[in-house]
Amino acid sequence: MEILDQYRPPELHRDEQNELISVIIAAYNIEAYIERGVRSVCGQTYRNLEIIVVDDGSTDATGRILDKLAKSDGRIQVIHEENGGLAHARNTGIARAKGSCIGFVDGDDWIDPDMYEKLFSALRDKRADIAVCRYRQISHTKTFDESVDRAVLFEGQEALAAYVEERKEFAIQNAAWNKLYRREFLPETLFPEGRWYEDIVFTTEALARAGRCIYLDIALYNYIIDREDSIMNRRINSRTFTDQIPAYYEKTKLLQNLGREDLALIHDYFFYKRLLLFYGDIAKVGDSEGYLSKLEEILRRDRKRAESSFAVSAADPRDRKNLKRFYHSPAAYCRKLQWDGQVVIPCKVWVKKLLGKYK
């Protein structure tokens, strides 16, 4: 891993924009957002784009807006399909794409004007297979941007490891949309159709296939975090059990098949930690769907694996205590979470403010 402080991808003039980039946009019932998203792609400083927008069976004005936009820019191709889900829409776009590089944008988000120029230039300059950028989180009231002025060049499976370890200094994430892929490094199975959380296995396999990745620690993608109907805003739901948890198991198996049991255990630590957090969240607000018993069943069934994963060096000792407490008594575990949330954490915040005041 090489840290490149204040790295600037070379500016690309028109005659250097000789490779076609295919940008695939999936859209479903987002009439209030879709024009902004598509126009942000049309306005890229990298002009050699084909823009494939898949209307995934929208029942609002999304499809009509897209047809109008296509008339204003010949690079836009609109595909109208029956509703098949995000994974199907993306796979449809990939099948149509002719570019040597592939990017994805969610139709309710938007991108900075130089996103694809920077990503492609860095990809070419560093002879990388995947380029990744940081992203801003946009809410109605705030914008979160933790960019720092640097880039990181990952060799071999270093990017995969940083992703699995969920290292906060690298916003690689599950998402497909903050990345530009050399076409040949897309996973052979593409996105699993009919499932939510389709990015989990896709991203793991893509990073595993790549020999070199360049990470730009500058926010170029703008991600809306507070749309009420966004999948990402539904922390736990029935799809957690039918789609998300199976995807995490599949990710473990993929890492094991790569011969990376070390990474598989680290991944499982974060996976089981999430299940514990889900359990605490539901217990706090009430369980009307029977999710607590489902989570407890999984955690008890996987106890041996969970305890092994919480023994990795990356695990927080406090998490190990929480896991042990849960297996002794889920009720005691929930009481401890409540105590921390109502007393311990507020006290720590108060002390921190007080110390800061008298510095």
Beta strands, then each sheet from edge to edge (+ up, - down):
strand 1: 2-5
strand 2: 21-27
strand 3: 49-56
strand 4: 76-81
strand 5: 101-106
strand 6: 110-111
strand 7: 130-138
strand 8: 143-144
strand 9: 150-155
strand 10: 179-182
strand 11: 212-224
sheet 1: 1+ 9- 11+ 6-
sheet 2: 1+ 9- 11+ 7+ 8-
sheet 3: 1+ 9- 11+ 7+ 10- 5+ 2+ 3+ 4+
end
